[in-house]
Amino acid sequence: MKSFGSKPWMLPQPVLIIGTYDSEGRPNAMNAAWGGTWDMKEIVISMGSHATTDNLAVNSEFTVAFATRETMVASDFVGIVSAKNDPDKMTKTGWTAEKAPNVNAPLFTCFPMTMECRITRKIDEEKTGYCLVADVVNILCDERYLAEDGNPDVEKMQVITYDPVHHTYIELGHTVGNAFHDGAQLK
Ligand SMILES: Cc1cc2nc3c(=O)[nH]c(=O)nc-3n(C[C@H](O)[C@H](O)[C@H](O)COP(=O)(O)O)c2cc1C
C-alpha cells in the first residue's frame, strides 16, 4: 500500500451546483465538491469567499442541483469563473432559471434533481469562508427522471462525481446491488 498523507480525497465527491440570487435578484451559480449529508434533513458545504458567499450573507436560501454529464461543461465553468469578475457568467452557461417554489433562490431547469435549502448554521466563520449547515426544505425532480415507483431514478440522471485525485469528473455507473439487503447473505 502506498501512503499519500492527509488529503481532501473523499470518494466519491458530489458535484453540487449552488444557486443563489444576488442583491438585485440576478441568479448566480457555483460548483462545490466539498459537501455532503450532515443529518437526516440537513446538508453541509465547505464555503470559501465567493460571490455566492456574499449572496448568502443577504439571503440564506439557495438551491443545490446535482451536475450531470450533459451540464458538465457549464458546471465546471461556474466553478472556475466568479460573478465578481464576469457579469455575463450566467448568460454564458445557457441555463434557464426560474424562481424555486419554496425558497428565494433560482432553480436551473436543465438539472434532473435539485434541493431547496436554507442555512441554519455557519461553523468556523472567518473572512476566507465557513462551513454551512442547511435544512433541505424540499427536493424537486424532473418527471422525466422518475422511476416506476415514482421516486427519482438516479441511474437515469447521468450524475457526475468529482475525482479529487486527478481533478476529473466521472459519470456514475449502474446499480450493482441492494443496500441493507445484499449483505444479509453473510449473516
Ligand atoms: C470541481 C470544483 C469544486 C469546487 N468546490 C468548491 C467547494 O466545495 N467550496 C467552495 O467554496 N468552492 C468550490 N469551488 C470553487 C467555486 O465554485 C468557484 O470559486 C466559483 O467561481 C465561485 O463562483 P462565484 O464567485 O460566482 O460564487 C469548486 C470549483 C470546482 C471547479
The ligand as an ORCA input file, in Angstrom:
! r2SCAN-3c Opt
* xyz 0 1
  C     -14.720     20.945     -9.094
  C     -14.866     22.183     -8.263
  C     -15.208     22.056     -6.927
  C     -15.315     23.185     -6.125
  N     -15.679     23.030     -4.812
  C     -15.821     24.114     -4.025
  C     -16.249     23.958     -2.677
  O     -16.564     22.858     -2.193
  N     -16.343     25.079     -1.915
  C     -16.038     26.333     -2.410
  O     -16.139     27.308     -1.669
  N     -15.652     26.494     -3.702
  C     -15.550     25.426     -4.520
  N     -15.187     25.591     -5.823
  C     -14.845     26.935     -6.324
  C     -16.055     27.807     -6.713
  O     -17.024     27.072     -7.446
  C     -15.544     28.988     -7.579
  O     -14.681     29.799     -6.814
  C     -16.645     29.816     -8.227
  O     -16.067     30.574     -9.278
  C     -17.372     30.762     -7.282
  O     -18.320     31.461     -8.044
  P     -18.981     32.842     -7.532
  O     -17.867     33.748     -7.054
  O     -19.678     33.409     -8.758
  O     -19.924     32.468     -6.436
  C     -15.089     24.481     -6.665
  C     -14.759     24.606     -8.019
  C     -14.648     23.456     -8.820
  C     -14.300     23.601    -10.285
*
